[in-house]
Amino acid sequence: MSDVLAEVPVVPRDVAMAIMHPGGYANIEEVVHPACEWLRENMPVGRAILDGYDPVWMISKHAHIKEVFRDAGRFHNADVNIMLHPRAGDDYLRSLLDGTTRVLNNLSYMEPPEHGLYRNAIAASFLPAQIRKFEFRFREVAKAAVDRFLDHGGECDAVADLTRDYPLNAVLEMLGIPIEDYPFMLKITQDTFGGDDPDWNRDGVECPTPEAAAKQWHEAVQDAYRYFEVIRKDRLVHPRNDLATAIVTAKLPGGEPMPERIQNHLTLSIAIAGHDTTNSALAGGLMGLARFPDQLALARSDPALIPGLVEESLRYATPAKHFMRNATGAVDFHGVRMAPLDRVMGLFVSGNRDEAVFPRGDRFDITRRPNPHLSFSYGPHICLGQNLAKLEMRILFEELLPRLKTLELSDPPRLKVGNFVTGLKALPVRFSVA
């Protein structure tokens, strides 16, 4: 780290706009990726100032992002907001939440010692040995999903007809959610992560104003909370061998249960985020296979490459495009000085294409080794559910690839409008069966 502090490097407005504004992500390859590449080459740590948003420090290089995200002393994740919202949206949330933007009481919004207390209480349920007990049922769900996909006769939307419903079914079965409630959970997921997309407006919410998007996010969380309160009470009386029961019965170091609000928010976070991010990664992986048929041939020829396909799908899609941090005090960071509470934008969407770590990062390569992508974040807040997501993805690819001979795009893919958890909302494909 340099001891010499330079003048504040200000990100050009068009670059800041491309990365911060949700609309750019609907055309990510022509808007967002070039802007991130410009940052990596010209201003790896830069101050972005855009009307309607708080100023943010953009961190675009893989190594710098890791440095920020592993240092919970100098950089917090939730003093301001873990997501980049327009200022008006954050102000709206503060007006509802007693001055905070903490919509959820889940791990993403927590700092030590609170974070470690609750993470440790449920961590054992996400260990590989515990997750594997769901593998048989996941495989049954995957086989049924692949059957439905292939039954479309050679042409369909791979998102609507495969990747959207499979991870939803898998994670909700793991939680023990009744199958008749799946449509409700899909709608809640779209309301939660779709506030910027006009196709996913919540009933009664007029988008695309920042206040409306924040209102949609808040109301969706409230609906989900009320739903999971019913689940929580049921599991206390009728415990089962499912993840919802494990969360409700988890104990803190003193032997007491977690607060009810924490239990519900952890459960709904797993249901919503665990579904949507896996959907995005699977769809991104299928798009990669369609664009690079040599990689499809490789994956079909050698099942041992499927774990690499999973990792490359996660990198290529990067479901969570960023997470926010803030400086806890005055911080000197690679030639710039950050002030207390300055907002810091860790650009996973950029770090996962950093040429210093991922040569030819725009290419889909299932043999990429190593593949230290940031799609599960990094440091103390690395995703607790990563083993679950990888298991779901591996099983679906194992069931699909032996039955899939060719795969190609039949029309241009359509991406969701949004700068946080985003991905494909339509992937028109043409395929032939092996």
Phi, psi and omega in degrees: 000134181288142175272353182261122181267128181269172170299155183299119178280117183261125180293132176306145187301319182293327177290314178300317181298317182300322186269323186275324185282132183302330185297332181297334185284346173286347176224055194299324186285333179260346184244300189284310183299316176298323178295319178295320178298320178299317179299313182300322183278329190243332186206072184302330174234108185222152180267118180259126181235113185225133180307134177091352180238154167295145172300143180224149169272120178270125179248112192249342183266144183308309183296321180291322178298315178300320181298318179292314191282342176270352186255083181287350177282314182272339184226118176265162183253351189215019174291333179244278178202138181286346180243151173276109173246156167302152182304321181296325178292316177296320179297322178297315179298318179298325180293335180266336193240036175056042173089004179243165173253015183280085180291323183243140171264064178242181188298329183296336183261008187250151173240163175299146001274351182302317184301309181296325181300312184276327177297315181296331182293331184243358187300323184298331181290347182249008176292150181308320181296326179283321181294326184298337181293345178266359189298318182299314182290322176302321182292324176297317178297319181294318179300316179295321179295318179294320177303314181295321180297310183290335179292350180286356168081024173110352180204131179189185174262111185293337176286303183296330189254004178207295194283338182286313189273328184301306181293329175298311180298320183293310185288326179287327174295320178299323178283340182088031181275134180300142184298330180291346180266000182300316179301322177298316181292326176296316180296319178298319178299314180295321177295323184290312185257005185246019186298337180266351185261121182297339178285344184241032178296138172285145179303128178087358179250121180265115178259163017249037179292148179301322180296320180294318178297319178294322178297317179300314179301311182295315183292324178296318178297320180296318178298315180295321180299314180298322178296312184285344172294323175295316178299315182301312181295323178296317183291334176294325182269324183233074181297147181228176176269063180222171185289327178300318177296319180299321180289316182295326183263001179298146183242144173278171185306329179277001180093356181274154177287163174292152176304149183304319182296321178294316179304311183294319183289327175294317181295314181291329177296319178295318182295315187278302183292323181296332178278308191292320181292322179292321174304312181298319181292318179295315179297319177297323177294319178294323176296319177299318179293325178291323181282332184235080185300337176296328179286325174297316179298319178298311183297324180288330185280337186216099180302339179294345179273355183296320174303323175293325175297320178299311183295320181290326176297318179296317179293313186296321182275323184043073185304314176269110187285334178203165161221147181266149168228172172218147178293138179274341178201195175291124185233127171266120187223105175049052173090359177237158177246121177263143179267160177306134180071006170303138182274140185234125185253104176280110188269085177302325180298334176271313181303327181283357173240013183295120184297334179291340182245325184235083177305138183053053185295343178278353179266141176273114188223104185284352177264009183299120178219127355283174179224071185276057183294164183253019187291343173256017186071201186199152176083204185302333183261018178302144190303125180291334183265017185296324179295323177296312181299316181294323178295313178303314183293315181300316183296317180296316179296322179296326180279329185277312192297320179296343184254359185246115182273310179226157179209128178214159176285134177261338175209165179299139175295156176242130182251153181286146173280123180160147184252006183249260175268106185222168177177200182287135171252351172206134178225083180291124183228158172238135184215163172233152186264140180288000000 
